[in-house]
């Protein structure tokens, strides 16, 4: 997808501005976040999301922290919310909220978004549960944000682009398409500070069990074939990041090891305060998984558990606030980022 790189050269330039505050300022003044439903802070609403999970605007979504639905796929905060809080920034508003204060960043992530442009799927008769927004859509939105700040491109408006981007963190959430790694390589090759999340062990997510044979299991009881694909995807992403680092030594890219962070929780569930590994807190049917694709969370027939913090899985595909907090901490202060996220923060503070 080299065309994205040509369309959005302003994304390639994240200059570092000198420190100007007497007190130690937050390392980043804004975050620009991209991704899918794991990162979406509200760009998706009921009736616009993936067909199987199309009730995100309905209760009981949001019940734990916000106490009402915010179009996040969780009972409360998601990983990017904890990232913003850790950097002393407000929670990121969704791009589609035209009335929001976006001075501290924007979330462009859309539930169901792919890295491959939507037209490709239409041309090949692949439509199943796809939404029309892709990573390219999110980059178009991002480019509009920069233009609203006077940043047309780094060649004709370098000062405006520097002002818009010098204190920004680019956060790339999970994207499940096969060309994800090449998209990172082409679209973010000149950014200074980037954080990239890999895929979780998707075979350990509740809905995967309903799609696979009971014979297809690994030692943790997850769907083995799906997890192999997740590992292959992450390996390709890490290889692209390594090459990108080699070609751009001035760029700091932190890889968030979502896969092993998640597995660590599964291997010590009780130690992290969870009692349910795979059962959805919000769903229908009870039993081992409490998941029915025709009666998902937010439908009139679904119900929510009384203590979401004891569950890893929220709705059969996404995680509870409690799990999101554990994952965020494992990235931000734990050992599941490479190099450690704290090193990036220290480098940014030293640079000003």
Secondary structure by P-SEA (a helix, b strand, c coil): caaaaaaccccccccccccccccccccccbbbbbbcccccccccccccccccccccccccccccccccccccccccccaaaaaaaaacccccccccccccccccbbbccccccccccaaaaaaaccccccccccaaaaaaaaaaaaaaaccccccccaaaaaaacccbbbbbccccccaaaaaaacccccccbbbbbccccccccaaaaacccccccccccccaaaaaaaaaaaaaaaaaaaaaaaacccbbbbbbaaaaaaaaaaacccccccccccccccccccccccccccccccccccccccccccccccccccccaaaaaaaaaaaaccccccccaaaaaaaaaaac
